[in-house]
Amino acid sequence: MTYKKGDRIALVQTADPHTELRPGDLGTVRRLDASLSTLYVTWDSGSTLSILLDGGDEVRTA
């Protein structure tokens, strides 16, 4: 799936063991770097954890 700035997403899962984000948390896409398969997100919780689409992280549209 292609994401664009402003899209609302929900976390499905993340491979990051140190984040406090949990499945279902909502955020807004800041940008997608397709060459790195990285989705930059501002989470409603205040986190700015990026999503590694090829690294075990998964989101869905909200």
C-alpha positions as CSV (number, residue, x, y, z in Angstrom):
1,M,0.0,0.0,0.0
2,T,1.1,3.5,-0.7
3,Y,0.8,6.1,2.1
4,K,0.9,9.9,1.7
5,K,1.3,12.9,4.0
6,G,-1.8,13.3,6.2
7,D,-3.0,9.7,6.0
8,R,-4.3,8.4,9.3
9,I,-3.0,5.0,10.2
10,A,-3.3,2.4,13.0
11,L,-0.4,0.3,14.3
12,V,-0.9,-3.4,13.6
13,Q,2.5,-4.5,15.0
14,T,6.0,-3.3,15.4
15,A,9.3,-5.2,15.8
16,D,10.7,-2.5,18.1
17,P,10.9,-4.0,21.6
18,H,11.5,-0.6,23.3
19,T,8.5,1.4,22.1
20,E,5.4,2.0,24.3
21,L,3.2,2.0,21.1
22,R,0.7,-0.8,21.1
23,P,-1.5,-2.4,18.3
24,G,-4.4,0.0,17.5
25,D,-2.5,3.2,18.4
26,L,-3.3,5.9,15.8
27,G,-1.0,8.3,14.0
28,T,-0.6,10.6,11.0
29,V,1.8,10.1,8.2
30,R,4.4,12.8,7.9
31,R,6.1,11.2,4.8
32,L,7.1,8.0,3.1
33,D,10.6,7.3,2.0
34,A,10.0,4.6,-0.6
35,S,13.7,3.9,-1.2
36,L,14.1,3.0,2.5
37,S,10.6,1.5,2.9
38,T,10.2,3.9,5.9
39,L,7.1,5.6,7.0
40,Y,7.6,8.7,9.2
41,V,4.6,9.0,11.6
42,T,3.5,11.4,14.3
43,W,1.6,9.2,16.7
44,D,-1.3,10.6,18.7
45,S,0.5,9.6,21.9
46,G,3.3,12.1,21.0
47,S,5.8,9.4,19.8
48,T,7.5,9.9,16.4
49,L,8.6,6.3,15.9
50,S,9.1,5.5,12.3
51,I,7.7,2.4,10.7
52,L,10.0,0.1,8.9
53,L,7.7,-1.5,6.3
54,D,10.3,-4.1,5.3
55,G,11.5,-4.6,8.9
56,G,8.7,-6.4,10.6
57,D,6.4,-3.3,11.3
58,E,2.9,-3.2,10.0
59,V,0.2,-0.5,9.9
60,R,-3.3,-0.2,8.3
61,T,-5.3,2.8,7.3
62,A,-7.5,4.1,10.1
